[in-house]
């Protein structure tokens, strides 16, 4: 009888632990669904040229590179949920992408009146975008509009 009770208790405890684990996953922040990118070595900027009159400018990111990096993460922002009282949201983010491909700064320049916790949630997801390395040592500014309709 004691063995049966112990097995039943252990079984219930396992179910309880499993339930707690599932709840923990269900309540994870959307940004936690995105793998944190690793920094890449910055692309060296060669300042030497055969043409003495040449103007050398470090190469930043191309439009298609920015678009590809942001497309990899933006769908995860839908897990941020629909803010109460909104059927659509229009946000504009300004970010700085370091030469190592990581977002070093991000801010919401236009929130469209969306609640701060929603804007922070979307911002946290976008900040995990994995950009390619580039040559601009101080970082490259990127403006990113986000329009969502439910």
Kinemage of the C-alpha trace (Angstrom):
@kinemage 1
@onewidth
@group {chain A} dominant
@subgroup {mainchain}
@vectorlist {calphas} color= white
{ca unk a 1} P 0.000 0.000 0.000
{ca unk a 2} L 2.794 2.416 0.872
{ca unk a 3} L 4.581 1.579 -2.401
{ca unk a 4} L 1.373 2.226 -4.385
{ca unk a 5} L 0.884 5.578 -2.630
{ca unk a 6} L 4.522 6.576 -3.245
{ca unk a 7} L 4.264 5.690 -6.958
{ca unk a 8} L 1.021 7.648 -7.258
{ca unk a 9} L 2.592 10.641 -5.478
{ca unk a 10} L 5.715 10.513 -7.644
{ca unk a 11} L 3.556 10.228 -10.761
{ca unk a 12} L 1.477 13.254 -9.736
{ca unk a 13} L 4.614 15.178 -8.874
{ca unk a 14} L 5.974 14.423 -12.366
{ca unk a 15} L 2.744 15.663 -13.968
{ca unk a 16} L 2.863 18.794 -11.828
{ca unk a 17} L 6.496 19.451 -12.785
{ca unk a 18} L 5.634 18.871 -16.446
{ca unk a 19} L 2.726 21.287 -16.190
{ca unk a 20} L 4.914 23.915 -14.551
{ca unk a 21} L 7.473 23.413 -17.316
{ca unk a 22} L 4.822 23.893 -20.002
{ca unk a 23} L 3.537 27.031 -18.346
{ca unk a 24} L 7.102 28.360 -18.209
{ca unk a 25} L 7.474 27.834 -21.961
{ca unk a 26} L 4.068 29.337 -22.716
{ca unk a 27} L 4.939 32.517 -20.815
{ca unk a 28} L 8.407 32.995 -22.298
{ca unk a 29} L 9.007 36.388 -23.878
{ca unk a 30} L 8.766 36.358 -27.686
{ca unk a 31} L 12.395 37.540 -27.974
{ca unk a 32} L 13.415 34.333 -26.176
{ca unk a 33} L 12.187 32.409 -29.238
{ca unk a 34} L 14.954 34.022 -31.313
{ca unk a 35} L 18.509 32.822 -30.965
{ca unk a 36} L 20.899 35.552 -29.837
{ca unk a 37} L 23.278 36.213 -32.739
{ca unk a 38} L 27.025 35.973 -32.326
{ca unk a 39} L 29.277 38.858 -33.257
{ca unk a 40} L 31.240 38.461 -36.462
{ca unk a 41} L 34.627 39.995 -37.196
{ca unk a 42} L 34.222 43.450 -38.725
{ca unk a 43} L 35.068 43.639 -42.418
{ca unk a 44} L 38.400 45.469 -42.774
{ca unk a 45} L 38.332 48.792 -44.571
{ca unk a 46} L 41.216 49.071 -46.997
{ca unk a 47} L 42.286 52.726 -47.138
{ca unk a 48} L 44.819 52.256 -49.902
{ca unk a 49} L 43.960 52.905 -53.535
{ca unk a 50} L 45.906 53.021 -56.791
{ca unk a 51} L 44.078 56.229 -57.673
{ca unk a 52} L 45.394 59.128 -55.562
{ca unk a 53} L 42.201 61.115 -56.245
{ca unk a 54} L 39.849 58.331 -55.186
{ca unk a 55} L 37.408 58.955 -52.353
{ca unk a 56} L 37.190 55.844 -50.221
{ca unk a 57} L 34.047 55.150 -48.225
{ca unk a 58} L 33.543 52.096 -46.009
{ca unk a 59} L 30.808 49.774 -47.233
{ca unk a 60} L 27.768 49.362 -45.046
{ca unk a 61} L 24.877 46.975 -45.487
{ca unk a 62} L 22.907 46.668 -48.705
{ca unk a 63} L 19.110 46.970 -48.641
{ca unk a 64} L 18.648 43.256 -49.380
{ca unk a 65} L 20.948 42.355 -46.439
{ca unk a 66} L 18.948 44.521 -44.032
{ca unk a 67} L 15.660 43.145 -45.356
{ca unk a 68} L 16.820 39.516 -45.068
{ca unk a 69} L 18.037 39.950 -41.477
{ca unk a 70} L 14.833 41.646 -40.330
{ca unk a 71} L 12.581 39.177 -42.176
{ca unk a 72} L 14.174 36.385 -40.124
{ca unk a 73} L 12.858 37.826 -36.837
{ca unk a 74} L 9.816 40.009 -37.482
{ca unk a 75} L 7.279 37.162 -37.590
{ca unk a 76} L 8.240 36.313 -34.011
{ca unk a 77} L 7.032 39.773 -32.977
{ca unk a 78} L 3.473 38.563 -33.666
{ca unk a 79} L 3.813 36.611 -30.403
{ca unk a 80} L 3.851 39.970 -28.614
{ca unk a 81} L 0.062 39.848 -28.890
{ca unk a 82} L -2.522 42.377 -29.908
{ca unk a 83} L -2.696 45.381 -27.582
{ca unk a 84} L -6.169 46.017 -26.175
{ca unk a 85} L -8.102 48.570 -28.196
{ca unk a 86} L -5.886 48.313 -31.309
{ca unk a 87} L -6.796 46.727 -34.634
{ca unk a 88} L -3.540 47.909 -36.181
{ca unk a 89} L -0.234 49.365 -35.048
{ca unk a 90} L 2.308 51.457 -36.949
{ca unk a 91} L 5.758 51.664 -35.362
{ca unk a 92} L 9.073 53.072 -36.553
{ca unk a 93} L 12.331 51.863 -35.059
{ca unk a 94} L 15.751 53.445 -35.361
{ca unk a 95} L 18.661 51.109 -34.764
{ca unk a 96} L 22.400 51.058 -35.035
{ca unk a 97} L 23.932 47.925 -36.515
{ca unk a 98} L 27.539 47.486 -35.439
{ca unk a 99} L 30.217 46.395 -37.887
{ca unk a 100} L 30.048 43.004 -36.112
{ca unk a 101} L 26.469 42.509 -37.356
{ca unk a 102} L 24.798 43.004 -33.978
{ca unk a 103} L 22.194 45.625 -33.128
{ca unk a 104} L 23.999 47.915 -30.692
{ca unk a 105} L 21.155 50.400 -30.147
{ca unk a 106} L 17.433 50.424 -30.855
{ca unk a 107} L 14.705 52.936 -30.080
{ca unk a 108} L 11.112 53.444 -31.108
{ca unk a 109} L 10.907 56.793 -32.852
{ca unk a 110} L 7.159 56.483 -33.523
{ca unk a 111} L 4.965 54.215 -31.418
{ca unk a 112} L 1.640 55.114 -32.975
{ca unk a 113} L 0.235 55.296 -29.446
{ca unk a 114} L 0.858 51.589 -28.794
{ca unk a 115} L 1.389 50.574 -25.155
{ca unk a 116} L 4.986 50.691 -23.918
{ca unk a 117} L 5.085 46.982 -23.062
{ca unk a 118} L 4.044 46.077 -26.625
{ca unk a 119} L 6.652 48.402 -28.158
{ca unk a 120} L 9.329 46.981 -25.853
{ca unk a 121} L 8.351 43.435 -26.794
{ca unk a 122} L 8.652 44.150 -30.544
{ca unk a 123} L 11.883 46.086 -29.974
{ca unk a 124} L 13.405 43.169 -28.049
{ca unk a 125} L 12.626 40.818 -30.949
{ca unk a 126} L 14.049 43.151 -33.612
{ca unk a 127} L 17.198 43.678 -31.542
{ca unk a 128} L 18.031 39.999 -32.094
{ca unk a 129} L 18.265 40.346 -35.881
{ca unk a 130} L 21.462 38.791 -37.218
{ca unk a 131} L 23.016 41.161 -39.756
{ca unk a 132} L 26.136 40.460 -41.793
{ca unk a 133} L 29.350 42.168 -40.746
{ca unk a 134} L 30.285 45.365 -42.593
{ca unk a 135} L 32.979 48.054 -42.721
{ca unk a 136} L 31.433 50.989 -40.842
{ca unk a 137} L 33.208 50.823 -37.478
{ca unk a 138} L 30.883 53.222 -35.656
{ca unk a 139} L 27.830 51.292 -36.830
{ca unk a 140} L 25.282 51.806 -39.574
{ca unk a 141} L 21.940 53.461 -38.829
{ca unk a 142} L 18.823 51.609 -39.994
{ca unk a 143} L 15.232 52.851 -39.919
{ca unk a 144} L 12.637 50.097 -39.796
{ca unk a 145} L 8.877 50.662 -40.046
{ca unk a 146} L 6.652 47.934 -38.607
{ca unk a 147} L 2.988 47.843 -39.574
{ca unk a 148} L 0.745 45.194 -38.043
{ca unk a 149} L -2.986 44.686 -38.536
{ca unk a 150} L -5.076 42.047 -36.753
